Amino acid sequence: MYEVFDANLRKLDVLHLAYDRQEEIVLNGVSTIQFTLPKDDLKNRHCVPFAFIHDGNGQFYRILNDSVRVSDTGARTYTAEHAIATLVDNVMFGITVVGGTDYPTSEVLRYLLNRQSVKRWVLGRCDIEKQFEYGFESENLFNALMSVPNLFTEKYKFTYDMNTYPWRVNLIRLDEDAHPDFYIRSGKNLLSENADATFGDICTRLYLLGKGEGDNQTTIASANGGVPYLEAPQSVIAKYGVIEKVYVDRTIEASEMLLARGEAIFPAFHEPKYARTFNVADLYEITGVEYDNAKIGDLTMMADDGYKAWITLIRRNLDVAGHMEIEMSSTTMDLAAQLADWADRQRINEVYSQGATQVYQNAIQANADSSTPCVLNFYIPQQMIIINRVLARITLESFRTDARITRGGGGGAVTSSGGGGSAQASGGSGTQQTTSGASTRETISISNDTTTASTTATTSSVTLMTDNYSGSTGSASAGTTGSAAPRTSQPNLTNSGSVTVSALGTSHSHPITHVHDVASHTHSGGTHSHTASHSHNISTHSHAVFAHAHGMGHTHDISHTHTVSLSSHSHSVNIPAHSHNVSLPEHTHQMEYGIYRTGNPQSAALLVNSAEVGSMEREREIDITSMLAGENGKIPRESWIRFGVRPNDLAHVSITVFVQGFIQSRGGGHY
């Protein structure tokens, strides 16, 4: 007996006059019921869209708006779908990623059920625990829930416990080796059988494609030893040959998940589809024996030929006693349902973000040397599903600066000390100096102008006394090296005796003028002097005045010269140990702007995250994809990569990195 409830599950009435009640129970799908009410039945007013119908067997169904049909007699026929379809009411808008390591299947199912706006369903029993990661985009909760076990290789069924509220959904593991739950036997409950074999769906090599497009579409190659397809056992290939098909599910972006999906569905395509439909007498109402009670998902055996499979669909007309039609399949989702599922997924793919191939670049130009590399940081986003290649163009030039002098700081003092030493200066091959003697004028007074005077000057020996000369060779300014200028010495010489002119009784002296040359030289010390000591000898000579007579007073002017020769000689200069204090006052330097270069780089090391991975000469264009890959052969996502170049000399380095890959149009905002 059917009962009608409103949208809030308040009971409204019992549909006593409902007739032509039919039900179609589907394994792991949405079951439906259909019933008819007379035209004049007042309870038609309760059978409105979204009202619930209880079927008397513990299950609730919801009337759909577009499923009401009125016959020529005015009778109204209603179709309602199982209440599990209420999950369609809620959509996970945008991107939802759930599952993965340490997040088992039961938690994934709870997460999905918790997204209901009205909490009608909760998780009951969950026999299968995996750790797959699932990605959904603007998907409703029902499709998401049904897709969770699609990756399992185990046989399973969803069951629904609606005896308490919130209702409970259970994920039950099916045992292929268990004893049959239901038997079909000729002469007992088998009324008729239809068997059709369909060979068109046989597949012995299945290619699987996931998210993306072109070369960037996800395949199972990376998770399947480099092979992008699954292949049937050799016994199947020997029987049917190589028959290839392609399965596309763009909701899957991970190769491992796509492989699991393929392994779950592929066995159903190894053999022809035998559509075995049995018309069976429903004896349970008569016998009450459990193995006469056919239920969806039961393991059933055809006793006559030993065929064993699961019940995937049951059709009943509840108003015809004993009527039941059963479809059986060796998989928990028959092939027709799988093909329908493929088509449905193609529809879902219309709203899934696929993305596109992108090329972008990063660049840097900077100075570097053998201890400080030039480093380019670039980012690989999580949404870049596939990286095709990463190219780098690198050039090395001389170090570049834009000024020659930098601004000075304050004043300071620097003290340096010398170690002392001696310097040797040579006087050359000798010099010759001629000097003019001073004129001597002698006045003689004669008392008698007739007197005749005759005189001879006596030669006197003259010894030149030692001339000690001390003079400065030049002084150096602070902080610079001085250059000593030659000094000229002109001392007065006084002879040790006197020259006496005996006739005249006069004496005179001879001055000698000469020069000492000290070669131009430099000292790193402070102000100092050189002392030179030497002597000059003048040979004994004489001056004669012949006898003569003066008749008057007169004078004699005597003029003469001396020639002095100096042999080759040298001067030894000793410089004691000393220090210099240099004070620098606060000052500034003017900047001289321009582009100036230095250094001559010839090679460089290539670095990835500070680790050396290769080398180059002055210019190179290189594919660095393999250099960036980690131990798993993948380039890290959602991270910054440091790519550096370390030259062997001062250098100006230019790095440009090009990244080509497939990136999804999701993540971030809308700006």
C-alpha positions in Angstrom: 0.0 0.0 0.0 1.4 3.3 -1.1 1.4 6.3 1.3 1.9 9.9 0.4 4.1 12.4 2.4 4.7 16.1 1.8 8.1 17.6 1.0 8.9 17.7 4.8 8.0 14.0 5.2 4.7 14.7 7.0 2.3 11.9 6.2 -0.7 13.1 4.2 -2.7 10.1 3.2 -2.8 6.5 2.0 -3.3 5.9 -1.7 -5.9 3.1 -1.5 -7.0 3.4 -5.1 -3.6 3.3 -6.6 -3.3 0.7 -9.3 -1.0 -0.5 -12.0 1.9 -0.2 -9.6 5.2 -1.0 -11.2 8.7 -0.8 -9.9 12.1 -0.9 -11.6 14.9 -1.5 -9.1 18.4 -0.8 -10.5 21.7 -1.8 -9.0 23.8 1.2 -8.0 21.5 3.6 -9.8 18.2 5.4 -9.3 15.2 3.1 -9.0 11.7 4.2 -10.0 8.1 3.4 -9.3 5.0 4.2 -11.3 1.4 4.2 -10.3 -2.0 5.4 -11.5 -4.9 7.2 -9.6 -8.4 7.6 -10.9 -9.4 10.9 -12.3 -11.8 11.7 -9.5 -9.6 10.5 -6.6 -9.3 13.4 -4.3 -5.9 12.2 -3.2 -4.5 13.4 -6.5 -4.2 16.8 -4.9 -1.4 15.3 -2.6 0.6 13.9 -5.5 2.4 17.0 -6.4 6.0 17.5 -7.5 8.5 16.7 -4.7 5.9 14.8 -2.6 7.2 11.5 -1.2 5.7 8.1 -1.7 6.4 5.2 0.7 6.2 1.9 -1.2 5.3 -0.3 1.8 8.7 -2.1 1.7 10.6 0.5 3.6 11.7 2.7 0.6 10.7 6.3 -0.2 10.4 7.8 -3.7 9.9 11.4 -4.8 7.4 12.4 -7.5 8.9 14.3 -10.4 7.1 17.3 -11.9 7.5 16.2 -15.5 6.5 12.6 -15.0 2.7 13.0 -14.6 0.7 11.5 -17.5 -3.1 11.8 -18.0 -4.9 9.0 -20.0 -7.9 9.4 -22.2 -10.0 8.3 -19.3 -8.7 11.0 -17.1 -6.6 8.7 -14.9 -3.4 10.2 -13.8 -0.1 8.2 -13.8 2.7 9.3 -11.6 6.4 8.4 -11.7 8.6 8.8 -8.7 12.3 8.2 -8.3 14.1 6.8 -5.3 14.8 9.3 -2.5 18.6 8.9 -3.0 18.1 11.2 -5.9 17.4 14.0 -3.5 21.2 14.4 -3.5 20.9 15.9 -6.9 19.4 19.0 -5.3 22.8 20.1 -4.0 25.7 21.1 -6.2 29.4 21.5 -5.1 29.9 24.7 -7.0 33.5 25.4 -8.2 36.4 23.2 -7.5 36.3 20.5 -4.8 39.2 18.1 -4.1 38.8 15.5 -1.4 40.5 12.3 -0.4 44.0 11.1 -0.8 46.5 9.7 1.7 45.1 9.2 5.2 41.6 10.1 3.9 39.8 6.8 3.4 36.6 6.2 1.4 34.3 6.4 4.4 35.6 10.0 5.1 35.1 10.9 1.4 31.5 9.7 1.5 30.8 11.6 4.8 32.3 14.7 3.3 29.9 14.5 0.4 26.9 13.8 2.5 27.7 16.7 4.8 27.3 19.1 1.8 23.5 18.6 1.9 21.5 21.6 2.6 18.9 19.4 4.2 20.5 16.5 6.0 18.4 13.6 4.8 21.3 11.1 4.3 24.1 9.9 6.5 26.7 7.2 6.0 25.9 3.9 7.5 28.1 0.9 6.7 31.3 1.2 4.5 33.0 -2.2 3.6 35.6 -0.8 1.3 38.3 1.6 2.3 40.6 3.1 -0.3 42.7 6.3 -0.3 41.9 7.8 -3.7 41.8 11.5 -4.3 38.8 12.8 -6.1 38.3 16.1 -7.9 34.9 17.5 -8.6 33.9 20.7 -10.4 30.3 22.1 -10.1 29.1 18.5 -9.6 25.9 17.5 -7.8 26.2 15.3 -4.7 24.5 12.2 -6.3 26.9 11.9 -9.2 29.8 12.5 -6.8 28.6 9.8 -4.5 28.0 7.3 -7.2 31.5 8.0 -8.7 33.4 7.2 -5.5 33.5 3.4 -5.9 33.8 3.5 -9.7 37.6 3.2 -9.3 37.3 0.0 -7.2 38.1 -3.4 -8.7 36.0 -5.0 -6.0 32.3 -5.7 -6.7 30.0 -3.5 -4.6 26.5 -2.3 -4.2 24.8 0.7 -2.5 21.9 -0.2 -0.2 19.5 2.2 1.6 18.2 1.9 5.1 15.2 4.2 5.4 13.6 2.8 8.6 15.1 5.7 10.6 15.7 9.3 9.8 18.1 10.6 8.6 18.3 7.8 6.2 21.4 5.7 5.9 23.4 4.9 2.8 25.6 1.8 2.9 28.5 0.7 0.6 28.5 -3.1 0.7 31.3 -5.4 -0.7 30.0 -8.3 -2.8 31.6 -11.7 -2.5 32.1 -13.5 -5.9 32.9 -16.7 -4.1 29.8 -16.8 -1.9 26.9 -19.2 -2.3 24.1 -17.9 -4.5 21.4 -15.9 -2.8 18.8 -16.7 -5.4 18.2 -19.7 -7.8 16.4 -19.9 -11.1 15.2 -23.4 -12.1 13.2 -24.6 -15.0 9.9 -26.2 -13.9 9.9 -24.2 -10.7 10.1 -20.4 -11.1 11.5 -20.0 -14.6 8.8 -18.8 -17.0 10.8 -17.7 -20.0 14.3 -16.5 -21.0 15.6 -14.2 -23.6 19.3 -14.2 -24.4 21.0 -12.0 -26.9 24.7 -11.9 -27.5 26.2 -8.5 -28.5 29.8 -8.7 -29.9 30.0 -5.0 -30.9 31.3 -3.9 -27.5 34.2 -6.4 -27.2 37.4 -4.6 -26.5 40.8 -6.2 -26.0 42.9 -3.0 -25.8 41.5 0.0 -24.1 43.1 3.4 -24.2 42.2 5.7 -21.3 42.2 9.5 -21.4 41.5 12.0 -18.6 41.6 15.7 -18.2 43.2 17.9 -20.8 43.6 18.0 -24.5 46.1 17.0 -27.2 49.5 16.1 -26.0 48.6 17.5 -22.6 45.7 15.1 -21.9 46.1 12.8 -19.0 46.8 9.1 -19.8 47.7 6.1 -17.8 51.2 5.8 -19.3 53.1 7.2 -16.2 51.2 4.8 -13.9 51.3 1.8 -16.3 55.0 1.4 -17.2 54.9 3.9 -20.0 52.0 2.1 -21.8 48.9 4.2 -22.5 46.5 1.3 -22.7 45.2 -1.8 -20.9 45.3 -5.1 -22.7 43.2 -8.2 -22.2 44.7 -11.5 -21.4 46.4 -13.4 -24.3 43.6 -16.0 -24.3 41.0 -13.3 -25.0 43.2 -11.7 -27.7 43.8 -15.1 -29.3 40.0 -15.5 -29.4 39.0 -12.1 -30.7 42.1 -10.4 -31.9 43.2 -6.9 -31.0 40.2 -4.7 -30.8 40.9 -1.2 -29.6 38.6 1.4 -28.0 39.1 4.7 -26.2 37.6 5.6 -22.8 37.5 9.3 -22.0 36.7 10.6 -18.5 37.8 14.3 -18.2 36.8 14.4 -14.6 40.0 12.4 -13.7 43.3 14.3 -13.8 45.6 11.8 -12.0 47.0 8.9 -14.0 46.7 6.5 -11.0 43.0 7.2 -10.7 42.5 6.8 -14.4 44.3 3.5 -14.3 42.1 2.3 -11.4 39.0 3.3 -13.3 40.1 1.4 -16.4 40.9 -1.7 -14.4 37.5 -1.6 -12.9 35.5 -1.4 -16.1 37.8 -3.2 -18.6 36.9 -6.9 -17.8 33.3 -6.3 -18.8 34.5 -5.8 -22.4 36.5 -9.0 -22.7 33.5 -11.1 -23.7 30.3 -10.5 -25.7 27.5 -8.9 -23.8 25.0 -11.7 -23.1 21.8 -9.9 -22.2 20.0 -12.7 -20.3 16.6 -11.6 -19.2 14.4 -14.1 -17.2 10.7 -13.9 -16.6 10.4 -15.5 -13.2 7.5 -16.4 -10.9 7.8 -14.5 -7.7 7.2 -17.4 -5.2 8.3 -15.5 -2.1 4.7 -14.4 -1.3 3.7 -18.1 -1.4 6.7 -19.9 0.1 8.2 -17.2 2.4 11.5 -18.9 1.8 14.4 -16.5 1.6 16.1 -18.0 -1.4 12.9 -17.4 -3.3 13.1 -13.7 -2.5 15.0 -12.0 -5.3 16.7 -8.8 -4.3 18.8 -6.3 -6.2 22.5 -7.2 -6.1 21.9 -10.8 -5.2 24.3 -13.4 -6.5 22.0 -15.6 -8.6 22.6 -19.0 -10.3 20.8 -20.5 -13.3 20.6 -24.0 -12.1 20.1 -25.5 -15.6 23.5 -24.3 -17.0 25.4 -23.1 -14.0 25.4 -19.5 -15.1 26.1 -17.3 -12.1 25.8 -13.6 -12.0 24.4 -10.6 -10.0 20.9 -9.3 -10.4 21.3 -5.8 -11.8 17.7 -5.0 -12.5 14.3 -6.2 -11.3 11.0 -5.2 -12.8 7.8 -6.0 -11.1 4.1 -5.3 -11.7 2.8 -5.4 -8.1 -0.8 -5.8 -9.3 0.0 -9.0 -11.2 0.5 -11.9 -8.9 4.0 -13.5 -9.2 5.2 -11.2 -12.0 8.9 -10.5 -11.9 11.5 -9.8 -14.6 15.2 -10.2 -13.8 18.3 -9.1 -15.6 21.6 -10.6 -14.7 25.2 -9.5 -15.3 28.6 -10.7 -14.3 29.5 -7.1 -13.3 27.7 -5.0 -10.7 27.0 -2.4 -13.4 26.0 -4.1 -16.7 27.5 -3.0 -19.9 24.6 -1.0 -21.1 24.7 0.9 -17.9 28.4 1.5 -18.3 27.9 2.8 -21.9 25.2 5.1 -20.6 27.6 6.2 -17.8 30.2 7.1 -20.5 27.7 9.2 -22.3 26.7 10.9 -19.1 30.3 11.6 -18.3 30.7 13.2 -21.7 27.8 15.5 -20.7 29.4 16.3 -17.4 32.6 17.1 -19.1 30.9 20.1 -20.7 31.2 22.0 -17.4 34.6 20.7 -16.3 37.5 23.1 -16.6 39.9 21.7 -19.2 42.4 24.5 -19.4 44.9 25.1 -22.3 48.5 24.9 -23.3 50.4 27.9 -21.9 53.8 29.4 -22.6 55.3 31.9 -20.2 58.7 33.3 -19.5 60.8 34.7 -16.6 64.0 36.7 -17.0 66.8 38.3 -15.0 69.9 40.3 -15.8 72.5 40.8 -13.0 76.2 41.0 -12.2 77.8 37.9 -10.7 81.2 36.3 -10.0 82.7 33.0 -9.0 81.3 33.2 -5.5 78.0 35.0 -6.0 75.8 33.5 -8.8 73.0 35.1 -10.7 69.8 33.5 -9.5 66.3 33.4 -11.2 63.3 32.4 -9.1 60.3 31.2 -11.1 57.0 29.5 -9.9 55.3 26.4 -11.1 51.6 26.5 -10.1 49.7 23.4 -8.9 47.2 23.9 -11.7 49.9 23.2 -14.3 48.9 19.5 -14.8 51.6 18.8 -17.4 54.9 20.4 -18.2 56.1 19.8 -21.7 59.4 21.5 -21.5 61.4 24.2 -19.8 64.0 26.1 -22.0 66.7 28.5 -20.8 68.7 31.0 -22.8 71.9 32.2 -21.0 74.6 34.7 -22.0 77.7 35.9 -20.2 79.2 39.3 -20.7 81.8 41.4 -18.9 80.9 42.8 -15.5 79.0 46.1 -15.9 79.0 49.2 -13.7 77.6 52.6 -14.3 80.1 54.8 -12.3 83.9 54.9 -11.9 84.2 56.6 -8.5 82.0 56.3 -5.4 81.4 58.9 -2.7 84.1 59.0 0.0 83.4 58.8 3.7 84.9 60.8 6.6 88.6 61.6 7.4 91.0 59.1 8.8 94.7 58.5 9.6 96.8 55.8 8.2 100.3 55.0 9.7 102.8 52.9 7.7 106.4 52.1 8.7 109.4 51.5 6.5 112.1 49.0 7.2 115.0 51.4 6.6 118.0 50.7 4.3 120.6 52.5 2.3 120.7 54.1 -1.2 123.8 54.4 -3.4 124.3 57.5 -5.6 127.3 57.5 -8.0 129.2 60.8 -8.8 130.1 59.7 -12.3 133.5 59.6 -14.1 134.8 62.8 -12.4 134.6 66.5 -13.0 137.0 69.4 -13.8 136.4 72.8 -12.3 138.3 76.0 -13.3 138.1 78.9 -10.9 139.3 82.5 -11.4 141.5 83.8 -8.6 140.8 87.2 -7.1 142.8 90.0 -8.5 145.3 91.6 -6.2 146.2 95.2 -6.5 149.4 96.3 -4.8 150.1 100.1 -4.6 153.8 101.1 -4.1 154.8 104.5 -3.1 158.2 105.6 -4.4 159.9 108.4 -2.7 162.2 108.9 -5.6 160.8 108.3 -9.0 164.2 107.3 -10.1 164.2 104.4 -7.8 164.3 101.1 -9.6 162.5 98.3 -7.8 163.1 94.7 -8.6 161.3 91.9 -6.8 160.5 88.2 -7.1 157.5 86.6 -5.4 158.3 83.6 -3.4 156.3 80.6 -4.1 154.3 79.5 -1.2 152.7 76.1 -0.7 148.9 76.1 -0.3 146.8 73.3 1.3 143.1 73.4 0.9 141.3 72.8 4.2 138.5 70.3 4.5 135.1 71.6 3.6 132.4 70.0 5.7 129.0 70.6 4.1 125.6 69.7 5.4 122.6 70.4 3.3 119.0 69.2 2.7 118.5 67.0 -0.3 114.8 67.9 -0.4 111.8 67.2 1.6 108.7 65.0 0.8 105.2 66.1 1.4 103.0 64.0 3.7 101.7 60.9 1.9 103.9 61.4 -1.1 107.4 60.5 -2.1 109.8 63.5 -2.4 112.4 64.0 -5.1 115.7 65.4 -4.0 117.2 68.2 -6.2 120.9 68.5 -6.7 122.6 70.9 -4.3 125.5 73.2 -5.2 128.1 73.8 -2.5 130.2 77.1 -2.6 132.2 77.1 0.6 135.1 79.6 1.2 138.5 77.9 1.2 141.2 79.3 3.4 144.7 78.0 2.7 146.8 76.9 5.6 149.7 79.3 4.8 150.2 82.5 3.0 151.8 83.6 -0.3 154.3 86.3 0.4 155.6 88.5 -2.3 159.0 89.3 -0.8 159.8 92.3 -2.7 156.5 93.9 -2.1 155.7 92.4 1.2 152.2 91.5 0.3 150.1 88.4 0.8 146.9 87.2 -0.9 144.4 84.3 -0.8 142.9 82.1 -3.5 139.1 81.3 -3.3 137.9 78.1 -5.0 134.3 77.5 -6.2 133.0 74.0 -7.1 129.8 72.0 -7.2 128.6 68.6 -5.7 126.0 66.8 -7.8 123.7 64.3 -6.0 121.6 62.5 -8.6 117.9 62.9 -8.6 116.3 60.2 -6.5 113.3 59.4 -4.3 112.8 58.4 -0.7 109.7 56.9 0.9 110.7 58.4 4.2 110.2 61.8 5.8 112.3 64.9 5.7 116.1 64.2 6.1 119.6 65.4 5.1 122.8 64.0 3.6 126.3 64.9 5.0 129.3 64.9 2.6 132.9 65.4 3.8 136.0 65.8 1.5 139.1 67.9 0.8 140.8 69.7 -2.1 144.6 70.0 -2.6 146.2 72.8 -4.6 149.8 72.1 -5.6 152.6 74.4 -4.6 153.0 77.3 -7.1 154.5 80.7 -7.3 153.8 84.1 -8.6 156.7 86.2 -9.9 157.0 89.9 -10.3 160.1 90.9 -12.3 162.3 93.6 -11.1 161.4 96.9 -12.3 161.4 100.5 -11.3 158.7 102.9 -10.9 159.2 106.5 -11.4 155.9 107.2 -9.8 153.4 105.6 -7.5 151.6 102.8 -9.3 149.7 99.5 -8.8 150.0 96.0 -10.1 146.8 93.9 -11.1 147.4 90.2 -11.0 144.7 87.9 -12.4 145.0 84.1 -12.5 143.0 80.8 -12.5 143.0 77.4 -10.7 142.0 74.1 -12.3 140.6 71.4 -9.9 140.1 67.8 -11.0 137.7 65.4 -9.0 138.1 61.7 -9.6 135.0 59.4 -9.9 133.4 58.9 -6.5 130.1 57.9 -4.9 128.0 58.9 -2.0 126.4 56.4 0.4 123.0 57.4 2.0 121.7 55.6 5.0 117.9 55.8 5.8 117.0 54.5 9.3 113.7 52.6 10.0 110.9 55.1 10.3 107.1 55.6 9.8 104.8 58.0 8.2 101.5 59.3 9.6 99.1 60.4 7.0 95.9 62.1 7.8 93.0 62.2 5.4 90.5 65.0 6.0 86.8 64.3 5.4 86.1 64.7 1.7 83.9 63.5 -1.2 84.6 62.2 -4.7 82.7 63.2 -7.7 80.8 60.5 -9.6 81.7 59.9 -13.2 78.7 58.3 -14.7 78.7 56.0 -17.7 78.8 52.3 -18.7 82.1 50.7 -17.7 83.0 47.0 -18.1 85.6 44.7 -16.6 86.1 40.9 -16.3 86.4 38.2 -19.0 84.1 35.3 -18.1 84.6 32.2 -20.3 82.4 29.6 -18.5 79.8 29.1 -15.8 78.2 26.4 -13.7 74.5 25.8 -13.8 72.6 25.5 -10.5 69.2 24.3 -9.5 68.2 25.1 -5.9 71.9 25.7 -5.2 73.0 22.3 -6.5 75.3 22.2 -9.5 73.6 20.4 -12.4 75.7 21.4 -15.5 78.0 23.8 -17.1 78.2 26.2 -20.1 80.5 28.5 -22.0 79.7 32.2 -22.8 76.3 31.6 -24.5 73.9 28.6 -24.4 70.3 27.7 -25.2 69.4 24.6 -23.3 66.5 22.3 -22.3 66.6 22.2 -18.5 63.5 20.1 -18.0 65.3 17.1 -16.8 67.5 19.2 -14.5 64.4 20.5 -12.7 62.8 17.1 -12.2 63.0 15.4 -8.8 63.7 11.8 -7.9 60.2 10.8 -9.0 60.8 12.3 -12.5 58.4 15.1 -11.8 59.0 18.9 -11.6 57.6 20.1 -8.2 54.4 22.0 -8.4 53.2 24.9 -6.2 56.8 25.8 -5.4 59.5 28.3 -6.4 62.5 26.9 -8.3 65.9 28.7 -8.0 67.9 28.4 -11.3 71.3 30.0 -11.0 74.4 30.7 -13.1 77.8 31.0 -11.5 80.5 32.4 -13.8 84.3 31.9 -13.5 85.0 35.6 -13.5 83.3 39.0 -13.0 80.4 38.9 -15.4 77.0 40.4 -16.4 74.6 37.4 -16.7 71.4 37.3 -18.6 68.9 34.4 -18.0 65.6 33.8 -19.7 63.5 30.8 -18.9 60.5 29.6 -21.1 57.9 27.2 -19.6 55.5 25.3 -21.8 52.7 23.2 -20.2 49.1 22.5 -19.8 47.4 24.6 -17.1 43.9 24.5 -15.8 41.7 27.6 -15.7 41.0 27.2 -12.0 42.4 28.5 -8.8 42.4 32.1 -7.6 39.8 34.8 -8.2 38.3 36.7 -11.0 40.2 40.0 -11.6 
